[in-house]
Amino acid sequence: MNRDRLGRWPQLERLESRELLSAITDIMASDSLHSAKAIKASQILAYPTPNASSPSQVHAAVAGGGGHAGGGGGGSNNASPTSPSPAFAPFMPITTAPVIATGQGPQGINYAINPAGNQTKAELKREQFSAYFQGTYTIFPGRFNTEASNTLIQAAGHGSTFLHGDITLRIIKPTATVVGADGRPVPLVGADGKPVQLGGVAAIFDRNLNSNSVLGLDAAGASVNVDAAGRPIYLDTLSIDVNESSGLYDEAIAGAGDIAIQYLPFKHHPLGTLDKGHVIVKIVAQIYTPNVDYILQNSNINPGGPPP
């Protein structure tokens, strides 16, 4: 160990102590085998078979890892030890592909996922969402013959449900016409006969990674919602993208909302692009969430610790 040029000796500093999150996974791993056996025992007790004659044989089968308890004779239930157990069919997993909701039982009306009726004032306030971002945009040529331009926005900002976040937004502006089989231009219209709308998809990330939250949005707007340079500036139809959303926004529903965009172009843009510059993105929406997948909601729980 040598001194540096200023004559200072290296020293060891004490690290501050922390309760690491990895301890939770250690506790879960140590209890996983016990939990699996407990679940298996409860399933066999709930759906006894003729081979499971008594609770002791059930527990013996679970401990030994066997599929069924051995032995014969009548079983018993908690109500009457001398009465035979009803012959319920054991649980059988679905073997057909894909596994669909038919094996989950009838769902019926679920107000936790699809609420109905009129909101209270407190709920209406809770559903209000707004976000503001500043960053850069790049407009590329379309990747298909039906695309006039491909706008990519990358920006950072804040919102009503997060302090620091960022957004990636891609907007496709369709062409007015496409070349038909005869070589002549054909108007590009939708099934309703109107011009194809602006289409976009956005992912808003909460930079607090502990929240595990991503808000995915599918957006659309009329093809005329562009500025003088033809850049998309307004998307007035929003819906939650369930493939992207997670954390706080899992199982969320967007009631209404819009995305407004302001462009500040550079004097020059890189080769291979149509335009580039600074951008401002403002989002307002009404979003309902069941709020059961927000991991920080249970942050006050200490697994394995003393009871509160």
Secondary structure in CASP SS format (residue, H / E / C, confidence):
PFRMAT SS
TARGET T0000
AUTHOR 0000-0000-0000
METHOD secondary structure of the structure
MODEL  1
M C 1.00
N C 1.00
R C 1.00
D C 1.00
R C 1.00
L C 1.00
G C 1.00
R C 1.00
W C 1.00
P C 1.00
Q C 1.00
L C 1.00
E C 1.00
R C 1.00
L C 1.00
E C 1.00
S C 1.00
R C 1.00
E C 1.00
L C 1.00
L C 1.00
S H 1.00
A H 1.00
I H 1.00
T H 1.00
D H 1.00
I H 1.00
M H 1.00
A H 1.00
S H 1.00
D H 1.00
S H 1.00
L H 1.00
H H 1.00
S H 1.00
A H 1.00
K H 1.00
A H 1.00
I H 1.00
K H 1.00
A H 1.00
S H 1.00
Q H 1.00
I H 1.00
L H 1.00
A H 1.00
Y C 1.00
P C 1.00
T C 1.00
P C 1.00
N C 1.00
A C 1.00
S C 1.00
S C 1.00
P H 1.00
S H 1.00
Q H 1.00
V H 1.00
H H 1.00
A H 1.00
A H 1.00
V H 1.00
A H 1.00
G H 1.00
G C 1.00
G C 1.00
G C 1.00
H C 1.00
A C 1.00
G C 1.00
G C 1.00
G C 1.00
G C 1.00
G C 1.00
G C 1.00
S C 1.00
N C 1.00
N C 1.00
A C 1.00
S C 1.00
P C 1.00
T C 1.00
S C 1.00
P C 1.00
S C 1.00
P C 1.00
A C 1.00
F C 1.00
A C 1.00
P C 1.00
F C 1.00
M C 1.00
P C 1.00
I C 1.00
T C 1.00
T C 1.00
A C 1.00
P C 1.00
V C 1.00
I C 1.00
A H 1.00
T H 1.00
G H 1.00
Q H 1.00
G C 1.00
P C 1.00
Q C 1.00
G C 1.00
I C 1.00
N C 1.00
Y C 1.00
A C 1.00
I C 1.00
N C 1.00
P C 1.00
A C 1.00
G C 1.00
N C 1.00
Q C 1.00
T C 1.00
K H 1.00
A H 1.00
E H 1.00
L H 1.00
K H 1.00
R H 1.00
E C 1.00
Q E 1.00
F E 1.00
S E 1.00
A E 1.00
Y E 1.00
F E 1.00
Q E 1.00
G E 1.00
T E 1.00
Y E 1.00
T E 1.00
I E 1.00
F E 1.00
P E 1.00
G C 1.00
R C 1.00
F C 1.00
N C 1.00
T C 1.00
E E 1.00
A E 1.00
S E 1.00
N E 1.00
T E 1.00
L E 1.00
I E 1.00
Q E 1.00
A E 1.00
A E 1.00
G E 1.00
H E 1.00
G E 1.00
S C 1.00
T C 1.00
F E 1.00
L E 1.00
H E 1.00
G E 1.00
D E 1.00
I E 1.00
T E 1.00
L E 1.00
R E 1.00
I E 1.00
I E 1.00
K E 1.00
P E 1.00
T C 1.00
A C 1.00
T E 1.00
V E 1.00
V E 1.00
G C 1.00
A C 1.00
D C 1.00
G C 1.00
R C 1.00
P E 1.00
V E 1.00
P E 1.00
L C 1.00
V E 1.00
G C 1.00
A C 1.00
D C 1.00
G C 1.00
K C 1.00
P E 1.00
V C 1.00
Q C 1.00
L E 1.00
G E 1.00
G E 1.00
V E 1.00
A E 1.00
A E 1.00
I E 1.00
F E 1.00
D E 1.00
R C 1.00
N C 1.00
L H 1.00
N H 1.00
S H 1.00
N C 1.00
S C 1.00
V E 1.00
L E 1.00
G E 1.00
L E 1.00
D E 1.00
A E 1.00
A E 1.00
G E 1.00
A C 1.00
S C 1.00
V C 1.00
N C 1.00
V E 1.00
D C 1.00
A C 1.00
A C 1.00
G C 1.00
R C 1.00
P E 1.00
I C 1.00
Y E 1.00
L E 1.00
D C 1.00
T E 1.00
L E 1.00
S E 1.00
I E 1.00
D C 1.00
V C 1.00
N C 1.00
E C 1.00
S C 1.00
S E 1.00
G H 1.00
L H 1.00
Y H 1.00
D C 1.00
E C 1.00
A C 1.00
I E 1.00
A E 1.00
G E 1.00
A E 1.00
G E 1.00
D E 1.00
I E 1.00
A E 1.00
I E 1.00
Q E 1.00
Y E 1.00
L E 1.00
P E 1.00
F C 1.00
K C 1.00
H C 1.00
H C 1.00
P C 1.00
L C 1.00
G C 1.00
T C 1.00
L C 1.00
D E 1.00
K E 1.00
G E 1.00
H E 1.00
V E 1.00
I E 1.00
V E 1.00
K E 1.00
I E 1.00
V E 1.00
A E 1.00
Q E 1.00
I E 1.00
Y E 1.00
T C 1.00
P C 1.00
N C 1.00
V C 1.00
D C 1.00
Y C 1.00
I H 1.00
L H 1.00
Q H 1.00
N H 1.00
S C 1.00
N C 1.00
I C 1.00
N C 1.00
P C 1.00
G C 1.00
G C 1.00
P C 1.00
P C 1.00
P C 1.00
END
